[in-house]
Amino acid sequence: MENHAKRSTIYFDADLHRALRMKSATGGRSISEIVNEAVRRALREDQEDLAAFEARVAEETISYEELLDDLKAHGKL
């Protein structure tokens, strides 16, 4: 764990906690390491999603109804 780590209390579902303990024991890593990695991965995914939204901000939008009409017009419904 990093030297400047902060302590926090997290309450896990009992089955999830059991799975984390088993993963920790079999993988030789602490639960904190596993959780930190998962949170970092989730935050990276959020950052990628936000970048994708930003890249498409200028694209034309259509309503759901218009989309269905277009699909029907092109024989895809």
TIRO-2110 file (N, C-alpha, C; in Angstrom, 1 decimal):
// TIRO-2110
0.8, -1.2, 0.0, N, 1, A
0.0, 0.0, 0.0, CA, 1, A
0.9, 1.2, 0.0, C, 1, A
0.4, 2.3, -0.6, N, 2, A
1.2, 3.5, -0.7, CA, 2, A
1.4, 4.2, 0.7, C, 2, A
2.4, 4.9, 0.8, N, 3, A
2.7, 5.6, 2.1, CA, 3, A
1.6, 6.6, 2.4, C, 3, A
1.0, 7.3, 1.5, N, 4, A
0.1, 8.3, 1.7, CA, 4, A
-1.4, 7.8, 1.6, C, 4, A
-1.6, 6.6, 1.9, N, 5, A
-2.9, 6.0, 1.8, CA, 5, A
-3.8, 6.6, 2.9, C, 5, A
-5.1, 6.7, 2.6, N, 6, A
-6.1, 7.1, 3.6, CA, 6, A
-6.9, 5.9, 4.0, C, 6, A
-7.3, 5.9, 5.2, N, 7, A
-8.1, 4.8, 5.8, CA, 7, A
-9.6, 5.2, 5.6, C, 7, A
-10.4, 4.2, 5.2, N, 8, A
-11.8, 4.4, 5.1, CA, 8, A
-12.6, 3.1, 5.4, C, 8, A
-13.8, 3.2, 5.9, N, 9, A
-14.6, 2.0, 6.2, CA, 9, A
-15.6, 1.8, 5.1, C, 9, A
-15.6, 0.6, 4.6, N, 10, A
-16.5, 0.2, 3.5, CA, 10, A
-17.2, -1.0, 4.0, C, 10, A
-18.5, -1.0, 3.8, N, 11, A
-19.3, -2.2, 4.1, CA, 11, A
-19.7, -3.0, 2.9, C, 11, A
-19.3, -4.2, 2.8, N, 12, A
-19.5, -5.1, 1.7, CA, 12, A
-20.6, -6.0, 2.0, C, 12, A
-21.4, -6.4, 1.0, N, 13, A
-22.3, -7.5, 1.0, CA, 13, A
-21.5, -8.8, 1.5, C, 13, A
-22.1, -9.6, 2.3, N, 14, A
-21.3, -10.7, 2.9, CA, 14, A
-20.7, -11.6, 1.9, C, 14, A
-21.5, -11.9, 0.8, N, 15, A
-20.9, -12.8, -0.2, CA, 15, A
-19.8, -12.2, -1.0, C, 15, A
-19.9, -10.9, -1.2, N, 16, A
-18.9, -10.1, -1.9, CA, 16, A
-17.6, -10.1, -1.1, C, 16, A
-17.8, -9.9, 0.2, N, 17, A
-16.6, -9.8, 1.1, CA, 17, A
-15.9, -11.2, 1.2, C, 17, A
-16.7, -12.3, 1.2, N, 18, A
-16.1, -13.6, 1.2, CA, 18, A
-15.3, -13.8, -0.1, C, 18, A
-15.9, -13.4, -1.2, N, 19, A
-15.1, -13.5, -2.5, CA, 19, A
-13.9, -12.7, -2.5, C, 19, A
-13.9, -11.5, -1.9, N, 20, A
-12.7, -10.6, -1.9, CA, 20, A
-11.6, -11.3, -1.0, C, 20, A
-12.1, -11.8, 0.2, N, 21, A
-11.1, -12.5, 1.0, CA, 21, A
-10.4, -13.7, 0.3, C, 21, A
-11.2, -14.5, -0.4, N, 22, A
-10.7, -15.6, -1.1, CA, 22, A
-9.7, -15.1, -2.2, C, 22, A
-10.1, -14.1, -3.0, N, 23, A
-9.3, -13.6, -4.0, CA, 23, A
-8.0, -13.1, -3.4, C, 23, A
-8.1, -12.4, -2.3, N, 24, A
-6.9, -11.9, -1.6, CA, 24, A
-6.0, -13.0, -1.2, C, 24, A
-6.5, -14.0, -0.6, N, 25, A
-5.7, -15.1, -0.1, CA, 25, A
-5.1, -15.9, -1.3, C, 25, A
-5.8, -16.1, -2.3, N, 26, A
-5.2, -16.9, -3.4, CA, 26, A
-4.3, -16.1, -4.3, C, 26, A
-4.5, -14.8, -4.4, N, 27, A
-3.7, -13.9, -5.2, CA, 27, A
-2.5, -13.3, -4.6, C, 27, A
-2.4, -13.4, -3.3, N, 28, A
-1.3, -12.8, -2.5, CA, 28, A
-1.4, -11.3, -2.5, C, 28, A
-2.6, -10.7, -2.6, N, 29, A
-2.7, -9.3, -2.5, CA, 29, A
-3.8, -9.0, -1.4, C, 29, A
-3.7, -7.8, -0.9, N, 30, A
-4.6, -7.4, 0.2, CA, 30, A
-6.0, -7.0, -0.5, C, 30, A
-7.0, -7.0, 0.3, N, 31, A
-8.3, -6.6, -0.1, CA, 31, A
-8.2, -5.1, -0.6, C, 31, A
-7.4, -4.3, 0.2, N, 32, A
-7.2, -2.9, -0.2, CA, 32, A
-6.6, -2.8, -1.6, C, 32, A
-5.7, -3.6, -1.9, N, 33, A
-5.1, -3.5, -3.2, CA, 33, A
-6.1, -3.9, -4.3, C, 33, A
-6.9, -4.9, -4.1, N, 34, A
-7.9, -5.3, -5.0, CA, 34, A
-8.9, -4.2, -5.2, C, 34, A
-9.4, -3.6, -4.1, N, 35, A
-10.4, -2.6, -4.2, CA, 35, A
-9.9, -1.3, -4.9, C, 35, A
-8.6, -0.9, -4.5, N, 36, A
-8.0, 0.2, -5.1, CA, 36, A
-7.9, 0.0, -6.7, C, 36, A
-7.5, -1.1, -7.1, N, 37, A
-7.4, -1.4, -8.5, CA, 37, A
-8.7, -1.3, -9.2, C, 37, A
-9.7, -1.9, -8.6, N, 38, A
-11.1, -1.9, -9.2, CA, 38, A
-11.6, -0.4, -9.3, C, 38, A
-11.4, 0.4, -8.3, N, 39, A
-11.9, 1.8, -8.3, CA, 39, A
-11.1, 2.5, -9.3, C, 39, A
-9.8, 2.3, -9.4, N, 40, A
-9.0, 3.0, -10.5, CA, 40, A
-9.5, 2.7, -11.9, C, 40, A
-9.8, 1.4, -12.1, N, 41, A
-10.3, 0.9, -13.4, CA, 41, A
-11.7, 1.6, -13.7, C, 41, A
-12.5, 1.6, -12.7, N, 42, A
-13.9, 2.3, -12.9, CA, 42, A
-13.7, 3.7, -13.2, C, 42, A
-12.8, 4.4, -12.5, N, 43, A
-12.6, 5.9, -12.8, CA, 43, A
-12.0, 6.1, -14.2, C, 43, A
-11.1, 5.2, -14.6, N, 44, A
-10.6, 5.3, -16.0, CA, 44, A
-11.7, 5.1, -17.0, C, 44, A
-12.6, 4.2, -16.8, N, 45, A
-13.7, 3.9, -17.7, CA, 45, A
-14.6, 5.2, -17.7, C, 45, A
-14.8, 5.8, -16.6, N, 46, A
-15.6, 7.0, -16.5, CA, 46, A
-15.0, 8.1, -17.3, C, 46, A
-13.7, 8.2, -17.2, N, 47, A
-12.9, 9.3, -17.9, CA, 47, A
-13.0, 9.0, -19.4, C, 47, A
-12.9, 7.7, -19.8, N, 48, A
-13.0, 7.4, -21.3, CA, 48, A
-14.4, 7.7, -21.8, C, 48, A
-15.4, 7.4, -21.0, N, 49, A
-16.8, 7.7, -21.4, CA, 49, A
-17.0, 9.2, -21.6, C, 49, A
-16.5, 9.9, -20.6, N, 50, A
-16.7, 11.4, -20.7, CA, 50, A
-16.0, 12.0, -21.9, C, 50, A
-14.8, 11.4, -22.2, N, 51, A
-14.0, 11.8, -23.4, CA, 51, A
-14.8, 11.5, -24.7, C, 51, A
-15.4, 10.3, -24.7, N, 52, A
-16.2, 9.9, -25.9, CA, 52, A
-17.4, 10.8, -26.1, C, 52, A
-18.1, 11.2, -25.0, N, 53, A
-19.2, 12.1, -25.1, CA, 53, A
-18.8, 13.5, -25.6, C, 53, A
-17.7, 13.9, -25.1, N, 54, A
-17.1, 15.2, -25.5, CA, 54, A
-16.8, 15.2, -27.0, C, 54, A
-16.2, 14.1, -27.5, N, 55, A
-15.8, 14.0, -28.9, CA, 55, A
-17.1, 14.0, -29.8, C, 55, A
-18.2, 13.6, -29.3, N, 56, A
-19.4, 13.5, -30.1, CA, 56, A
-20.4, 14.7, -29.8, C, 56, A
-20.0, 15.7, -29.1, N, 57, A
-20.9, 16.7, -28.7, CA, 57, A
-21.5, 17.5, -29.9, C, 57, A
-20.8, 17.6, -30.9, N, 58, A
-21.2, 18.3, -32.1, CA, 58, A
-22.1, 17.5, -33.0, C, 58, A
-22.2, 16.2, -32.8, N, 59, A
-23.0, 15.4, -33.7, CA, 59, A
-24.5, 15.7, -33.6, C, 59, A
-25.2, 15.5, -34.7, N, 60, A
-26.6, 15.8, -34.7, CA, 60, A
-27.3, 14.7, -33.9, C, 60, A
-28.3, 15.1, -33.2, N, 61, A
-29.1, 14.1, -32.4, CA, 61, A
-30.5, 13.9, -33.0, C, 61, A
-31.0, 12.7, -32.8, N, 62, A
-32.4, 12.5, -33.3, CA, 62, A
-33.2, 11.9, -32.1, C, 62, A
-34.5, 12.0, -32.1, N, 63, A
-35.3, 11.4, -31.1, CA, 63, A
-35.4, 9.9, -31.3, C, 63, A
-35.8, 9.2, -30.3, N, 64, A
-36.0, 7.8, -30.3, CA, 64, A
-37.1, 7.5, -31.4, C, 64, A
-38.1, 8.2, -31.5, N, 65, A
-39.1, 8.0, -32.5, CA, 65, A
-38.6, 8.2, -33.9, C, 65, A
-37.7, 9.2, -34.1, N, 66, A
-37.1, 9.4, -35.4, CA, 66, A
-36.2, 8.2, -35.7, C, 66, A
-35.5, 7.7, -34.8, N, 67, A
-34.6, 6.5, -35.0, CA, 67, A
-35.5, 5.3, -35.4, C, 67, A
-36.6, 5.1, -34.7, N, 68, A
-37.5, 3.9, -35.1, CA, 68, A
-38.0, 4.1, -36.5, C, 68, A
-38.4, 5.3, -36.8, N, 69, A
-38.9, 5.6, -38.2, CA, 69, A
-37.9, 5.3, -39.2, C, 69, A
-36.6, 5.7, -38.9, N, 70, A
-35.5, 5.5, -39.9, CA, 70, A
-35.3, 4.0, -40.1, C, 70, A
-35.2, 3.3, -38.9, N, 71, A
-35.0, 1.9, -39.0, CA, 71, A
-36.1, 1.2, -39.8, C, 71, A
-37.4, 1.6, -39.6, N, 72, A
-38.5, 1.0, -40.3, CA, 72, A
-38.4, 1.4, -41.8, C, 72, A
-38.0, 2.6, -42.1, N, 73, A
-37.9, 3.0, -43.5, CA, 73, A
-36.8, 2.3, -44.3, C, 73, A
-35.8, 1.8, -43.6, N, 74, A
-34.7, 1.1, -44.2, CA, 74, A
-34.9, -0.5, -44.0, C, 74, A
-36.1, -0.9, -43.6, N, 75, A
-36.3, -2.3, -43.5, CA, 75, A
-35.6, -3.0, -42.4, C, 75, A
-35.2, -2.3, -41.4, N, 76, A
-34.5, -3.0, -40.3, CA, 76, A
-35.4, -3.3, -39.1, C, 76, A
-36.7, -2.9, -39.2, N, 77, A
-37.6, -3.3, -38.1, CA, 77, A
-38.7, -4.1, -38.7, C, 77, A
END
